[in-house]
Amino acid sequence: MTATLNPGKIYEKYQAGDKLTNAEVIYGAAFYKDLSDRLVYCGPTFHLAFTEANRVYMGLEGYMEARMRK
């Protein structure tokens, strides 16, 4: 994993509305999908973390779909 493919940095850029590279979008979508899939099984204590991870995954997935249409 390179320094640019850091899930925390990708999250910060996503939240700030900064430009993400294709590699960051692909990596971030896969990472946050996996994270949300794991958190959903951890019970109600982890519901907020699951919700946020899933929201980020869905947003990044939307970016990927939009870029593929171009």
NORMOBEL-V384772 format. One record per helix or strand of 3 or more residues. SS is the DSSP state (a for helix, b for strand). FROM is the first residue (numbers start at 1). TO is the last residue. If there is no record, write none. Layout:
SS_FROM_TO / SS_FROM_TO
This chain:
a_7_16 / a_22_42 / a_44_69
